[in-house]
Amino acid sequence: MIQVEGLTKDYGKRRAIDNLSFHAEQGDILGFLGPNGAGKTTTMRILTGYMPPTAGRAEIAGFDVVEQSLEVRRRVGYLPETVPLYPEMSVFEYLKFMGELRNLRDIEDRVDEVLEVVHMEERSDSYIGSLSKGMRQRVGLAQALLHKPEVLILDEPTIGLDPTQIIDVRNLIRELGKERTVLLSTHILSEAQQVCNRVLIINKGRIVVEDTPERLQSRLAGSQRVVLKVRGEPDGLETVLGKVPGISRVNLRPDNTLEFELTPGQDVRPDVARAVINSGFDLLELHAIDVSLEDIFVELTREEPQPPSVSDDGEEEAAFDTDEIAEDEVEE
């Protein structure tokens, strides 16, 4: 339902996304992860027909987002991070108005249907300005569902919600994903683990990995992480551990414990215990730690600070967020 090949977008000399290629089928909930400025919002805006790419192509339900933009918009439901709502309108009036803009038939019946889907039928007469943030997110999701889209593109759908509201919205997304293709941008990594069946991590405008959350964890967990604690200060223990075959990346943590990685396929913890005791330390703790999606994200997006770029006249240019440029250059 979503097919992206070589998608690239430039803002002047800055490249927001660089040769992105991925796909998602019906029933997929694809988590779109990355640090601020990685190019997530730019990609979503291209897929929704909001702006054209510089190069590459993208298709939604078989229609090109540039050449057949109107057909794409008929098949995409889009929930931006900031939902464009009218606070002086009631929920029903707003959704009816959005349905009229789309020339939908039997608008009032369709509004009743989507209100039931997002569990807001009892708030249809409430003014949008009086609703909580969570309720407004539901109204935004309702407008994205009005025209029965085949593809849902959701940009940070749970941002700013309280824990109960987050759980409700996640459950709703899981239900919607059974019949549609969902592309879900989020900064909440646990959300991707709980909701998505595939995860795509983007950094500096490029895809660094695409896989299921479970396989991502297994891949990084191939290098098992172990925490070691001794009595007193661990002075010199980093050197001792560095000499044990099969150990890499020994780090002293703020709590005076040591964290290190074991080479995949090897468990040298007995050797570690002997080396520690033979060096005169009292071993208090030695255990493996689980690898979370947060660990994977940090590992894959770790980067050194970038120097400012230099313009043609030799002046330094300040680094900036390309997704913020998208918001500034294109009026919402």
N, C-alpha and C positions, 0 to 999 in steps of 0.2 A: 504493500500500500504506500510505503514511502521508499523511494529509490533515489539516492544521492550519489553522484559520480563527479569527482574532481572539483567540488564546489570551492570557489575562491572569491574573497571580497576584499578590495583595497579601499582605504580612505586616504587619498593622496599617496604619500610614501609609506604609509603604515598598512600592513597586511593583517586584517582582522581574523580571517579564516584562510587556511592554506591547504587546498587540495583535499577536502574532506570527501570521503566515500563511506557510505553505510546504507543499510536498508532495515525496514521493519515491516512485518507482515500483520495480517489481521489476527487479533488476539495477543499481540506483543505489547508489553508495557516497557518501553525503552527508557531507561534512566540516563539523562544527559547531564554529566557532572563536569565540573572544572572550576578553577579559581576565578575570581573577578577579572574581567578583561580577557578571558580565554576565547571568547567568540560565540558563546551559547546563544545570547539574545540575537546577535546578528544572524546566526543560522536559522533561528526560529522565524525571524522576520522575512527572510528570503523564502522559506517554505510556505509561509502564509500569503505570499504575494505582496508583502508590504514594501519590499525593495528588491531590485534585481541583483544578481551576482555579477562580479567582474568576469568570471570565467566558470566553466563547468556547467552542469545541468542537474536539475532535480525534478522528480515527478511525484505527484500525489494521485493515487488511484489511477495511474496510467496517463495523467495529464501533466504537461510541462508547465512549471510554475511561471515561466515567462511568456511562452507562446500561447498558453491556454489558461491564463490567469483567472478568468471568470469561472471556468469549470472547476478549477482548483478551489476557489473560495466557496463554491457551492458544496464542496465535500470536506471542508476543514472547519472544525470548531476551535476557536483560539481564545485562550484565557491568558491575557498579559499579566505581568506581575502587579501592575497597578490597574485595577479594573475600571473602565470608563463608565461610571454610573451617574445618574441624575438624582441627587438627593431629594429634590422636591416632588418626585414622582413616586407613586406607589409601586410595589413590586409587580403587580399585575399590569399596570399601565406601562411600565418600562418594558416588560417582556412583550407585550402586545405591540408596542411601538417598534421594537427590534424585529418582530415578525413581519410587520408591515414593510419595513425597509427591505426585507428579503422576499417580499411578495408571496408569503406563505398562504396556503389555503386553510380554511377552518382554524384561523389563528387562535381564537379563544380556547378551542378544544386542545390545541397543541400546547398553549401556555399552561393549562390545567395539567396536562401530562407531564411536562418537565418540572413543574412545581412538586408533583408527587415523587418524581425521580430523585430530586434533591431534598426531599422531605421539608418543603416549605409551604405546603398547601394551606396551613393555618395562618401564615403571615402574608398572604397575597394582598391584603388591603393595607398593610403597613407601609409607611413612607420609608424609602430607602435610607434617608438621612437619620432615621431613628434606629437603624439596625446595628448590631455589633459587627466587628470586623469579620468574624466567622460567617455570619449570615450574609454579609455583602459578598463574600467569596462564593457562597452558594448561589447567589443571584447571578454573579458573573459566570459561573459554571452552567447555570440554566440557560443563559443567552447563548452560550457556546453549543448547547445541545438542541436548541430550538429547531434547526433545519435538518435534524437527524444526520449529522456528519459521519462519514466513514472513518475520519481521522481526527483525533483530539490532540492539540498542541497546548500544553499547560506550562506556563513559566512561573515557577515558584508558587504553586497553588496553596501551600500551607504557611507561607511566610506571615508572621505576625499573629498567628492563631494561638489560642491557649491549648493545653494538652488534650482536653476533651474534644475540642473542635478539630484538632489535627487528626485524631483517631477517626472521627466521623468522615472527614474528607478523604482520608486514605482508604477507608472501607468503600466509599463511593467510587473512587477511582478504580479500585480492584473490580468492582461490579461492572463499571463502564467498559473496562478493558477486555471483558469476556467477548464482546461483540464488535469491538473497534480496535484500531491501532492507536496507541497512546504514546506520545513523545513527552516525557516529563523532565523538566529542568528543575534541579533542586540543589541546595547547599547542605541539606540535611542527609548525611550519608546513611544513617540508620533507616531513613525513609526509603532510599533506593533498595536497601536490603529487604525491607518488608513488603514493598509494593511491586518492584520491577522484576521481570524475568530475564532481562538483559541490561547490562550497564555499559555505557560508552563514556570514557573519560577523555576530555579535551584539554590541552594545555598549549598556550602560545598559538592558538589557531589550528593546531594539529591534533589528530586523534592519537593518543598514546596507547590505548588499549580498548578492546571491545570484547566482552565475554559475559557469562552469567555471574552473579555475585558469588555463587558457591565455587565456581572454578577459579575465579580471581583469588579467593581466599586460599584455595588449595595450592595455586601456583606460587603465591608469595610465602605460604606456610611451608613450602619445600625447604626454605632456609629457616629452620626452627629457631625461635628466639628463647633464650634462657636467662633467668635472673638468678644472681648469686649474692648471698649476704654472709658476711663474716662478723665476728665480734670485734668491736673497735674500728679503727681507721684502716681501710684497705690499701695502705701505702705499698706500692710496688707490686700489687696483685695484678694490675693490668699487664705488666711485663711477663709475669708468671703465666697468665692465661694465654698470652700471645704466642707462647712457645708450645702450647698443646696442639698437636695436629688436628685439623678439622674445625678449628675455631677461627672466626673472623669478626671484625668490627666490634671490638671490645670498647664499651662506653661506660664511664662513671656517671651514675645518675645523681641528682641532687640529694637523695636520701642516703647516699653512700653505699648503695647497692650497685652491682656491676651487671650490665646487660650485654650479651654477646649472641652471635649467630653460629649455628652448627651447619656444616656442609651438608647438603641434601643427601639422604641415605645413610648418614652416620649419626650414631648417638654416643658421644664421647664423655657423657656426664660422669661415669665411673672414673675415667682418667682425670677429669677436672677435679673431682673430690680428692683423689690421691695427691694431685699436684698442690692443691690448696693446703691440705693437712701437712704434707711434707715440707711446705714452706713456712710452717709455724703458725698458721692461722686456724682459728676455731670456726669451723663451718657451721652456720646456723640455718641456712636455707639454700636450696638449689631446685628450681622448678621451671618448667616450660610455661610460656605465656601464649595466649591465643592471639591470632592476627585478625584484626577487625578491618572493615572496609575503610575506616579512617586511616589505618596504617598504610593500606594499599594506596589510597589517594595521596597521602603525603610522600610516599616513596616515589610514585610516578610523576608527581608534579613538582618535586624538589628542584629548585633552580637557584643559581647565583644572581644577585642583583645586577640588572642590566645598566650599562652606562647610557647617558642621554645620547640620542642620535644627533648627527651634525648636518645642518642644512648646507645648501650649495655655497652660501656666502661665508661659511666657516663659523656661524653662530651656533651655539649649543641649543638643542631643542629639548624641552622637558619631556620626560616619558609621560604617557597618559593612557587611559583606559579606552580601548577601541569600542567597547560596547557603549561607553558613555558618549563617544562621538556619534554613534548611531542615533542615540536619543537626541543629541543636540542638533544634528544636521537634518533629521527627518522629524517633522512635527507630528505628534500623536493627536 
